[in-house]
Amino acid sequence: MNENQLMGYAREALGNSYSPYSNFPVGAAILCKDGNIITGVNVENASFGGTNCAERSAIFTAVGKGYKKGDFLAIAVAGKTKGFLPPCCICRQVMVEFFEPDAPVYLTNGTQEIQVHSLKDLVPLSFDKLDI
Ligand code: THU
């Protein structure tokens, strides 16, 4: 599974996005260490605050299927933006909970180029422990 194939799953998933309020569909695809792919989409709500992003939808789906912290290799995020679509900071924080700091986060743009960032580059100085 290469980054283009993983991004293909994210792009395909975005067709299932429920985004009638923003008209901003997003799809995400996670590559698990066992080779499985778990996808997610943004699911919006009339309350706006009830909206869930694609990345979190994918992660929460995976956790619901029994995947654990450390079971994930990479995540790809696709939208219809001209520029690269970066994950929101709530999703980055949720990625920190389940992915290794070196995990690649693949982003794409309108011309289907792929950019890769490590999670630790997207979230320096992450909050990940309740140390007292
Ligand atoms: N959205 C995502 O799904 N992922 C992100 O990382 C950025 C934002 C969604 C949330 C909302 O449905 C729409 O994009 C506009 O913010």
Backbone and ligand atoms as CSV (ligand in chain L), in Angstrom:
chain,resi,resn,atom,element,x,y,z
A,1,MET,N,N,0.861,-1.207,0.000
A,1,MET,CA,C,0.000,0.000,0.000
A,1,MET,C,C,0.891,1.249,0.000
A,2,ASN,N,N,0.846,2.017,-1.075
A,2,ASN,CA,C,1.637,3.247,-1.076
A,2,ASN,C,C,0.730,4.450,-0.795
A,3,GLU,N,N,1.351,5.626,-0.711
A,3,GLU,CA,C,0.601,6.828,-0.311
A,3,GLU,C,C,-0.502,7.177,-1.323
A,4,ASN,N,N,-0.245,6.890,-2.611
A,4,ASN,CA,C,-1.263,7.190,-3.633
A,4,ASN,C,C,-2.483,6.299,-3.475
A,5,GLN,N,N,-2.216,5.029,-3.164
A,5,GLN,CA,C,-3.341,4.104,-2.964
A,5,GLN,C,C,-4.143,4.496,-1.719
A,6,LEU,N,N,-3.415,4.829,-0.639
A,6,LEU,CA,C,-4.120,5.218,0.595
A,6,LEU,C,C,-4.951,6.476,0.346
A,7,MET,N,N,-4.363,7.426,-0.384
A,7,MET,CA,C,-5.099,8.653,-0.698
A,7,MET,C,C,-6.315,8.331,-1.567
A,8,GLY,N,N,-6.196,7.327,-2.414
A,8,GLY,CA,C,-7.329,6.905,-3.245
A,8,GLY,C,C,-8.525,6.500,-2.370
A,9,TYR,N,N,-8.244,5.806,-1.285
A,9,TYR,CA,C,-9.332,5.429,-0.366
A,9,TYR,C,C,-9.953,6.669,0.289
A,10,ALA,N,N,-9.105,7.623,0.654
A,10,ALA,CA,C,-9.620,8.858,1.283
A,10,ALA,C,C,-10.495,9.625,0.293
A,11,ARG,N,N,-10.054,9.687,-0.958
A,11,ARG,CA,C,-10.819,10.397,-2.005
A,11,ARG,C,C,-12.151,9.708,-2.274
A,12,GLU,N,N,-12.084,8.397,-2.313
A,12,GLU,CA,C,-13.314,7.633,-2.574
A,12,GLU,C,C,-14.308,7.845,-1.431
A,13,ALA,N,N,-13.792,7.850,-0.198
A,13,ALA,CA,C,-14.664,8.005,0.968
A,13,ALA,C,C,-15.361,9.350,0.967
A,14,LEU,N,N,-14.708,10.382,0.463
A,14,LEU,CA,C,-15.304,11.718,0.614
A,14,LEU,C,C,-16.636,11.843,-0.112
A,15,GLY,N,N,-16.903,10.919,-1.009
A,15,GLY,CA,C,-18.219,10.873,-1.644
A,15,GLY,C,C,-19.333,10.553,-0.657
A,16,ASN,N,N,-18.979,9.972,0.485
A,16,ASN,CA,C,-19.989,9.650,1.516
A,16,ASN,C,C,-20.116,10.736,2.576
A,17,SER,N,N,-19.348,11.804,2.436
A,17,SER,CA,C,-19.407,12.894,3.423
A,17,SER,C,C,-20.837,13.425,3.551
A,18,TYR,N,N,-21.207,13.713,4.794
A,18,TYR,CA,C,-22.489,14.393,5.032
A,18,TYR,C,C,-22.134,15.819,5.441
A,19,SER,N,N,-22.139,16.718,4.467
A,19,SER,CA,C,-21.683,18.088,4.736
A,19,SER,C,C,-22.599,19.118,4.072
A,20,PRO,N,N,-23.919,19.061,4.397
A,20,PRO,CA,C,-24.855,19.979,3.741
A,20,PRO,C,C,-24.708,21.427,4.209
A,21,TYR,N,N,-24.057,21.653,5.350
A,21,TYR,CA,C,-23.966,23.024,5.890
A,21,TYR,C,C,-22.751,23.761,5.344
A,22,SER,N,N,-21.646,23.038,5.217
A,22,SER,CA,C,-20.423,23.688,4.717
A,22,SER,C,C,-20.188,23.419,3.233
A,23,ASN,N,N,-20.815,22.376,2.699
A,23,ASN,CA,C,-20.465,21.918,1.343
A,23,ASN,C,C,-18.956,21.734,1.205
A,24,PHE,N,N,-18.382,21.178,2.245
A,24,PHE,CA,C,-16.925,20.992,2.293
A,24,PHE,C,C,-16.664,19.531,2.668
A,25,PRO,N,N,-16.761,18.638,1.674
A,25,PRO,CA,C,-16.584,17.224,1.993
A,25,PRO,C,C,-15.122,16.876,2.274
A,26,VAL,N,N,-14.932,16.016,3.235
A,26,VAL,CA,C,-13.584,15.544,3.586
A,26,VAL,C,C,-13.651,14.025,3.758
A,27,GLY,N,N,-12.622,13.362,3.290
A,27,GLY,CA,C,-12.496,11.910,3.495
A,27,GLY,C,C,-11.145,11.615,4.111
A,28,ALA,N,N,-11.090,10.589,4.931
A,28,ALA,CA,C,-9.811,10.186,5.538
A,28,ALA,C,C,-9.690,8.676,5.440
A,29,ALA,N,N,-8.455,8.211,5.305
A,29,ALA,CA,C,-8.216,6.771,5.263
A,29,ALA,C,C,-7.002,6.456,6.131
A,30,ILE,N,N,-7.174,5.467,6.986
A,30,ILE,CA,C,-6.095,5.031,7.886
A,30,ILE,C,C,-5.567,3.697,7.385
A,31,LEU,N,N,-4.243,3.601,7.317
A,31,LEU,CA,C,-3.608,2.313,7.056
A,31,LEU,C,C,-3.227,1.698,8.401
A,32,CYS,N,N,-3.792,0.531,8.683
A,32,CYS,CA,C,-3.497,-0.150,9.946
A,32,CYS,C,C,-2.306,-1.082,9.747
A,33,LYS,N,N,-1.643,-1.398,10.855
A,33,LYS,CA,C,-0.448,-2.262,10.760
A,33,LYS,C,C,-0.785,-3.635,10.191
A,34,ASP,N,N,-2.033,-4.083,10.355
A,34,ASP,CA,C,-2.409,-5.389,9.789
A,34,ASP,C,C,-2.762,-5.294,8.303
A,35,GLY,N,N,-2.612,-4.106,7.722
A,35,GLY,CA,C,-2.859,-3.925,6.288
A,35,GLY,C,C,-4.271,-3.474,5.957
A,36,ASN,N,N,-5.153,-3.491,6.954
A,36,ASN,CA,C,-6.524,-3.028,6.684
A,36,ASN,C,C,-6.583,-1.511,6.553
A,37,ILE,N,N,-7.589,-1.067,5.820
A,37,ILE,CA,C,-7.834,0.370,5.638
A,37,ILE,C,C,-9.160,0.692,6.301
A,38,ILE,N,N,-9.158,1.750,7.107
A,38,ILE,CA,C,-10.410,2.219,7.723
A,38,ILE,C,C,-10.630,3.650,7.249
A,39,THR,N,N,-11.804,3.907,6.722
A,39,THR,CA,C,-12.077,5.255,6.211
A,39,THR,C,C,-13.085,5.974,7.103
A,40,GLY,N,N,-13.147,7.274,6.918
A,40,GLY,CA,C,-14.130,8.096,7.630
A,40,GLY,C,C,-14.402,9.347,6.827
A,41,VAL,N,N,-15.527,9.967,7.118
A,41,VAL,CA,C,-15.901,11.221,6.451
A,41,VAL,C,C,-16.380,12.215,7.493
A,42,ASN,N,N,-16.428,13.477,7.097
A,42,ASN,CA,C,-17.031,14.450,8.012
A,42,ASN,C,C,-18.545,14.276,8.001
A,43,VAL,N,N,-19.105,14.338,9.192
A,43,VAL,CA,C,-20.550,14.179,9.364
A,43,VAL,C,C,-21.028,15.413,10.123
A,44,GLU,N,N,-21.755,16.265,9.409
A,44,GLU,CA,C,-22.154,17.553,9.997
A,44,GLU,C,C,-23.499,17.445,10.702
A,45,ASN,N,N,-23.834,18.516,11.411
A,45,ASN,CA,C,-25.062,18.547,12.196
A,45,ASN,C,C,-25.603,19.962,12.199
A,46,ALA,N,N,-26.940,20.083,12.248
A,46,ALA,CA,C,-27.575,21.401,12.258
A,46,ALA,C,C,-27.091,22.249,13.433
A,47,SER,N,N,-26.649,21.601,14.491
A,47,SER,CA,C,-26.128,22.348,15.652
A,47,SER,C,C,-24.711,22.864,15.391
A,48,PHE,N,N,-24.113,22.462,14.291
A,48,PHE,CA,C,-22.712,22.748,13.933
A,48,PHE,C,C,-21.736,22.071,14.901
A,49,GLY,N,N,-21.950,22.293,16.210
A,49,GLY,CA,C,-21.021,21.724,17.211
A,49,GLY,C,C,-21.051,20.205,17.230
A,50,GLY,N,N,-22.110,19.625,16.721
A,50,GLY,CA,C,-22.214,18.163,16.688
A,50,GLY,C,C,-21.464,17.535,15.519
A,51,THR,N,N,-20.810,18.378,14.744
A,51,THR,CA,C,-20.068,17.887,13.564
A,51,THR,C,C,-18.850,17.067,13.971
A,52,ASN,N,N,-18.594,16.024,13.229
A,52,ASN,CA,C,-17.367,15.238,13.424
A,52,ASN,C,C,-16.551,15.281,12.136
A,53,CYS,N,N,-15.266,15.543,12.280
A,53,CYS,CA,C,-14.378,15.588,11.108
A,53,CYS,C,C,-14.108,14.185,10.582
A,54,ALA,N,N,-13.650,14.139,9.339
A,54,ALA,CA,C,-13.352,12.865,8.672
A,54,ALA,C,C,-12.272,12.068,9.408
A,55,GLU,N,N,-11.223,12.762,9.837
A,55,GLU,CA,C,-10.097,12.069,10.474
A,55,GLU,C,C,-10.556,11.401,11.769
A,56,ARG,N,N,-11.316,12.155,12.568
A,56,ARG,CA,C,-11.801,11.562,13.830
A,56,ARG,C,C,-12.814,10.463,13.556
A,57,SER,N,N,-13.653,10.650,12.535
A,57,SER,CA,C,-14.608,9.580,12.206
A,57,SER,C,C,-13.852,8.300,11.897
A,58,ALA,N,N,-12.759,8.413,11.129
A,58,ALA,CA,C,-11.981,7.218,10.769
A,58,ALA,C,C,-11.338,6.601,12.014
A,59,ILE,N,N,-10.748,7.435,12.848
A,59,ILE,CA,C,-10.072,6.913,14.049
A,59,ILE,C,C,-11.088,6.261,14.984
A,60,PHE,N,N,-12.224,6.907,15.190
A,60,PHE,CA,C,-13.216,6.357,16.126
A,60,PHE,C,C,-13.815,5.062,15.568
A,61,THR,N,N,-13.978,5.009,14.255
A,61,THR,CA,C,-14.468,3.763,13.640
A,61,THR,C,C,-13.469,2.639,13.895
A,62,ALA,N,N,-12.196,2.950,13.702
A,62,ALA,CA,C,-11.155,1.926,13.907
A,62,ALA,C,C,-11.155,1.445,15.360
A,63,VAL,N,N,-11.258,2.378,16.287
A,63,VAL,CA,C,-11.253,1.994,17.711
A,63,VAL,C,C,-12.473,1.128,18.008
A,64,GLY,N,N,-13.590,1.475,17.407
A,64,GLY,CA,C,-14.810,0.672,17.588
A,64,GLY,C,C,-14.680,-0.737,17.033
A,65,LYS,N,N,-13.767,-0.899,16.079
A,65,LYS,CA,C,-13.542,-2.233,15.503
A,65,LYS,C,C,-12.504,-3.012,16.290
A,66,GLY,N,N,-11.922,-2.380,17.316
A,66,GLY,CA,C,-10.974,-3.107,18.167
A,66,GLY,C,C,-9.522,-2.716,17.988
A,67,TYR,N,N,-9.241,-1.780,17.061
A,67,TYR,CA,C,-7.849,-1.331,16.904
A,67,TYR,C,C,-7.449,-0.491,18.116
A,68,LYS,N,N,-6.154,-0.584,18.459
A,68,LYS,CA,C,-5.638,0.080,19.662
A,68,LYS,C,C,-4.540,1.068,19.285
A,69,LYS,N,N,-4.197,1.898,20.249
A,69,LYS,CA,C,-3.047,2.788,20.107
A,69,LYS,C,C,-1.861,1.959,19.617
A,70,GLY,N,N,-1.159,2.427,18.619
A,70,GLY,CA,C,-0.010,1.679,18.101
A,70,GLY,C,C,-0.352,0.742,16.957
A,71,ASP,N,N,-1.639,0.582,16.656
A,71,ASP,CA,C,-2.039,-0.308,15.553
A,71,ASP,C,C,-2.090,0.411,14.204
A,72,PHE,N,N,-1.780,1.707,14.204
A,72,PHE,CA,C,-1.972,2.506,12.985
A,72,PHE,C,C,-0.639,2.944,12.382
A,73,LEU,N,N,-0.544,2.887,11.065
A,73,LEU,CA,C,0.710,3.267,10.394
A,73,LEU,C,C,0.672,4.675,9.817
A,74,ALA,N,N,-0.440,5.041,9.203
A,74,ALA,CA,C,-0.482,6.309,8.458
A,74,ALA,C,C,-1.932,6.725,8.257
A,75,ILE,N,N,-2.105,8.014,7.951
A,75,ILE,CA,C,-3.459,8.516,7.647
A,75,ILE,C,C,-3.371,9.464,6.457
A,76,ALA,N,N,-4.353,9.375,5.579
A,76,ALA,CA,C,-4.436,10.263,4.414
A,76,ALA,C,C,-5.730,11.058,4.516
A,77,VAL,N,N,-5.666,12.320,4.120
A,77,VAL,CA,C,-6.821,13.229,4.207
A,77,VAL,C,C,-7.057,13.838,2.832
A,78,ALA,N,N,-8.294,13.762,2.356
A,78,ALA,CA,C,-8.616,14.311,1.032
A,78,ALA,C,C,-9.834,15.213,1.102
A,79,GLY,N,N,-9.761,16.313,0.368
A,79,GLY,CA,C,-10.911,17.204,0.235
A,79,GLY,C,C,-10.963,17.666,-1.207
A,80,LYS,N,N,-11.676,18.773,-1.410
A,80,LYS,CA,C,-11.748,19.301,-2.782
A,80,LYS,C,C,-11.069,20.657,-2.866
A,81,THR,N,N,-10.191,20.913,-1.944
A,81,THR,CA,C,-9.531,22.215,-1.872
A,81,THR,C,C,-8.448,22.334,-2.951
A,82,LYS,N,N,-8.180,23.583,-3.344
A,82,LYS,CA,C,-7.092,23.816,-4.311
A,82,LYS,C,C,-5.747,23.518,-3.654
A,83,GLY,N,N,-5.617,23.998,-2.413
A,83,GLY,CA,C,-4.364,23.790,-1.680
A,83,GLY,C,C,-4.434,22.532,-0.837
A,84,PHE,N,N,-3.337,22.212,-0.181
A,84,PHE,CA,C,-3.303,21.043,0.694
A,84,PHE,C,C,-4.221,21.280,1.893
A,85,LEU,N,N,-5.025,20.265,2.207
A,85,LEU,CA,C,-6.009,20.403,3.291
A,85,LEU,C,C,-5.413,19.830,4.581
A,86,PRO,N,N,-5.038,20.690,5.499
A,86,PRO,CA,C,-4.434,20.194,6.728
A,86,PRO,C,C,-5.497,19.802,7.749
A,87,PRO,N,N,-5.231,18.798,8.563
A,87,PRO,CA,C,-6.211,18.400,9.576
A,87,PRO,C,C,-6.389,19.498,10.635
A,88,CYS,N,N,-7.590,19.631,11.146
A,88,CYS,CA,C,-7.831,20.619,12.201
A,88,CYS,C,C,-7.101,20.169,13.465
A,89,CYS,N,N,-6.977,21.075,14.401
A,89,CYS,CA,C,-6.149,20.770,15.585
A,89,CYS,C,C,-6.825,19.796,16.549
A,90,ILE,N,N,-8.139,19.715,16.515
A,90,ILE,CA,C,-8.806,18.701,17.355
A,90,ILE,C,C,-8.439,17.320,16.803
A,91,CYS,N,N,-8.478,17.178,15.482
A,91,CYS,CA,C,-8.100,15.892,14.864
A,91,CYS,C,C,-6.628,15.581,15.094
A,92,ARG,N,N,-5.782,16.590,15.035
A,92,ARG,CA,C,-4.354,16.349,15.300
A,92,ARG,C,C,-4.172,15.796,16.707
A,93,GLN,N,N,-4.899,16.373,17.659
A,93,GLN,CA,C,-4.791,15.915,19.051
A,93,GLN,C,C,-5.260,14.467,19.170
A,94,VAL,N,N,-6.313,14.122,18.455
A,94,VAL,CA,C,-6.818,12.735,18.500
A,94,VAL,C,C,-5.813,11.797,17.819
A,95,MET,N,N,-5.174,12.268,16.754
A,95,MET,CA,C,-4.111,11.455,16.118
A,95,MET,C,C,-2.990,11.176,17.116
A,96,VAL,N,N,-2.614,12.197,17.896
A,96,VAL,CA,C,-1.541,12.038,18.889
A,96,VAL,C,C,-1.879,10.913,19.873
A,97,GLU,N,N,-3.143,10.766,20.175
A,97,GLU,CA,C,-3.576,9.733,21.124
A,97,GLU,C,C,-3.315,8.315,20.590
A,98,PHE,N,N,-3.399,8.138,19.278
A,98,PHE,CA,C,-3.383,6.779,18.728
A,98,PHE,C,C,-2.215,6.468,17.788
A,99,PHE,N,N,-1.602,7.486,17.203
A,99,PHE,CA,C,-0.533,7.259,16.209
A,99,PHE,C,C,0.827,7.544,16.832
A,100,GLU,N,N,1.868,6.911,16.258
A,100,GLU,CA,C,3.247,7.186,16.687
A,100,GLU,C,C,3.625,8.603,16.236
A,101,PRO,N,N,4.554,9.245,16.965
A,101,PRO,CA,C,4.973,10.600,16.558
A,101,PRO,C,C,5.524,10.664,15.135
A,102,ASP,N,N,6.145,9.575,14.671
A,102,ASP,CA,C,6.715,9.582,13.318
A,102,ASP,C,C,5.713,9.184,12.232
A,103,ALA,N,N,4.490,8.911,12.606
A,103,ALA,CA,C,3.498,8.451,11.617
A,103,ALA,C,C,3.326,9.498,10.520
A,104,PRO,N,N,3.298,9.061,9.257
A,104,PRO,CA,C,3.064,10.010,8.177
A,104,PRO,C,C,1.596,10.405,8.047
A,105,VAL,N,N,1.393,11.698,7.861
A,105,VAL,CA,C,0.055,12.235,7.591
A,105,VAL,C,C,0.109,12.775,6.166
A,106,TYR,N,N,-0.647,12.148,5.278
A,106,TYR,CA,C,-0.620,12.522,3.857
A,106,TYR,C,C,-1.745,13.504,3.554
A,107,LEU,N,N,-1.379,14.582,2.885
A,107,LEU,CA,C,-2.350,15.608,2.480
A,107,LEU,C,C,-2.337,15.700,0.966
A,108,THR,N,N,-3.456,16.149,0.423
A,108,THR,CA,C,-3.462,16.308,-1.032
A,108,THR,C,C,-4.088,17.641,-1.415
A,109,ASN,N,N,-3.949,17.975,-2.695
A,109,ASN,CA,C,-4.478,19.259,-3.174
A,109,ASN,C,C,-5.263,19.037,-4.465
A,110,GLY,N,N,-5.690,20.133,-5.059
A,110,GLY,CA,C,-6.541,20.062,-6.249
A,110,GLY,C,C,-5.895,19.376,-7.432
A,111,THR,N,N,-4.581,19.380,-7.477
A,111,THR,CA,C,-3.927,18.694,-8.599
A,111,THR,C,C,-3.443,17.301,-8.192
A,112,GLN,N,N,-3.952,16.857,-7.062
A,112,GLN,CA,C,-3.732,15.480,-6.607
A,112,GLN,C,C,-2.284,15.177,-6.243
A,113,GLU,N,N,-1.521,16.249,-5.998
A,113,GLU,CA,C,-0.175,16.015,-5.444
A,113,GLU,C,C,-0.346,15.575,-3.993
A,114,ILE,N,N,0.674,14.909,-3.481
A,114,ILE,CA,C,0.612,14.455,-2.090
A,114,ILE,C,C,1.789,15.050,-1.326
A,115,GLN,N,N,1.446,15.580,-0.154
A,115,GLN,CA,C,2.458,16.139,0.735
A,115,GLN,C,C,2.463,15.256,1.979
A,116,VAL,N,N,3.628,15.017,2.538
A,116,VAL,CA,C,3.662,14.206,3.763
A,116,VAL,C,C,4.288,15.011,4.891
A,117,HIS,N,N,3.662,14.892,6.060
A,117,HIS,CA,C,4.186,15.514,7.287
A,117,HIS,C,C,4.162,14.448,8.366
A,118,SER,N,N,5.190,14.426,9.206
A,118,SER,CA,C,5.090,13.509,10.345
A,118,SER,C,C,4.121,14.139,11.345
A,119,LEU,N,N,3.497,13.275,12.133
A,119,LEU,CA,C,2.548,13.796,13.125
A,119,LEU,C,C,3.251,14.752,14.082
A,120,LYS,N,N,4.499,14.410,14.450
A,120,LYS,CA,C,5.187,15.299,15.402
A,120,LYS,C,C,5.517,16.657,14.785
A,121,ASP,N,N,5.629,16.737,13.470
A,121,ASP,CA,C,5.803,18.056,12.843
A,121,ASP,C,C,4.497,18.845,12.860
A,122,LEU,N,N,3.394,18.127,12.764
A,122,LEU,CA,C,2.091,18.819,12.797
A,122,LEU,C,C,1.699,19.206,14.227
A,123,VAL,N,N,2.241,18.448,15.189
A,123,VAL,CA,C,1.883,18.715,16.596
A,123,VAL,C,C,3.158,18.703,17.446
A,124,PRO,N,N,3.934,19.779,17.368
A,124,PRO,CA,C,5.098,19.836,18.249
A,124,PRO,C,C,4.625,20.065,19.688
A,125,LEU,N,N,5.378,19.593,20.629
A,125,LEU,CA,C,5.060,19.804,22.056
A,125,LEU,C,C,3.641,19.334,22.368
A,126,SER,N,N,3.352,18.093,21.968
A,126,SER,CA,C,1.976,17.621,22.117
A,126,SER,C,C,1.628,17.314,23.572
A,127,PHE,N,N,0.388,17.503,23.900
A,127,PHE,CA,C,-0.142,17.125,25.217
A,127,PHE,C,C,-0.601,15.679,25.101
A,128,ASP,N,N,0.136,14.768,25.778
A,128,ASP,CA,C,-0.227,13.360,25.623
A,128,ASP,C,C,-0.157,12.564,26.915
A,129,LYS,N,N,0.106,13.226,28.027
A,129,LYS,CA,C,0.181,12.524,29.321
A,129,LYS,C,C,-0.405,13.393,30.404
A,130,LEU,N,N,-1.059,12.749,31.350
A,130,LEU,CA,C,-1.561,13.507,32.496
A,130,LEU,C,C,-0.562,13.343,33.646
A,131,ASP,N,N,0.654,13.864,33.430
A,131,ASP,CA,C,1.700,13.785,34.475
A,131,ASP,C,C,1.467,14.852,35.515
A,132,ILE,N,N,1.526,14.455,36.774
A,132,ILE,CA,C,1.394,15.457,37.858
A,132,ILE,C,C,2.673,15.433,38.692
L,1,THU,N1,N,-13.251,19.088,8.438
L,1,THU,C1,C,-12.758,17.802,8.440
L,1,THU,O1,O,-13.497,16.830,8.228
L,1,THU,N2,N,-11.444,17.645,8.713
L,1,THU,C2,C,-10.583,18.653,8.981
L,1,THU,O2,O,-9.467,18.420,9.424
L,1,THU,C3,C,-10.988,20.024,8.695
L,1,THU,C4,C,-12.455,20.252,8.725
L,1,THU,C5,C,-14.671,19.270,8.154
L,1,THU,C6,C,-15.485,19.718,9.323
L,1,THU,C7,C,-16.644,20.405,8.642
L,1,THU,O3,O,-17.619,19.431,8.303
L,1,THU,C8,C,-16.052,20.948,7.355
L,1,THU,O4,O,-14.837,20.245,7.163
L,1,THU,C9,C,-15.781,22.445,7.372
L,1,THU,O5,O,-15.010,22.793,8.458
